[in-house]
């Protein structure tokens, strides 16, 4: 008895097309289901080259038989939307325009690259900067710049030590850790790796400090002037986060921690200690 095709719900089309009508993709861990005509709608693109070839076995697949593409899975939804009707529609205050342009270049979509390219405004400045200052929240030196400097007072640039233009704000770092301690107090504690370091604060500040090490997958379309508590870091070393905050001019102003204890097993005295700690950083 013939087995069902693991990558689609329909049989291949006519003209000896080896691909099914419905195709499942795994792009960077995100699963997409689309039609074969959508993937080949832009001749010459990378997806067109992948899904018009005759040798299906040459394409990478994941453990469930889905075609695998090692790219940003969350930005791929905009690539797929463009493949459907060749139009670009982005959310308001879209902060990932530069990264999406890089994805468009990888997938060989020159028209999409042109649509994403920043345009020069009448003042010869980039008009599509996703991290422009919030007009409702002027920078700390804005009022001082509008008012005359008192006699004998140092100019703002001298006070800030070259940090003029950097926005003030708070960033909170949180992490949860746990370890198991046996009945023998002399026994080495079995520590568990910190699974995730959370980042809370304004989107623009978090991206400025952590850059590519910031994982935005749980809140990908957050405007730069909004706050979020859903970001986390791609690394698990707390000191590395502290280094990046110190390099960006932040100083720790507060911290707090909570802890709980529970028995690991009913038949033993092994106990699991769990703690959650937050560190609050501020930049003037």
Secondary structure, DSSP 4 states (H G I P E B T S, - for coil): -PPPPTT-SS-B-STT--SBSEEEEEETTEEEEEEHHHHTSSTTSHHHHHTS-S-GGGS-B-TTS-EEE-S-TTTHHHHHHHHHHS-----TT-S-HHHHHHHHHHTT-HHHHHHHSPPB-TTSSBTT-TTPPPTTS--TTHHHHHSPPPTTPPPHHHHHTT-TTPPPEEEEEEEEEEEEE-SSTTSPPEEPP---EEEEEEHHHHHHHHGGGEE-TTSTT--TTSEEEEEEESS--HHHHHHHHHHTT-EEEEEEEEEEEEES-TTS--EEEEEEEEEEEEE-
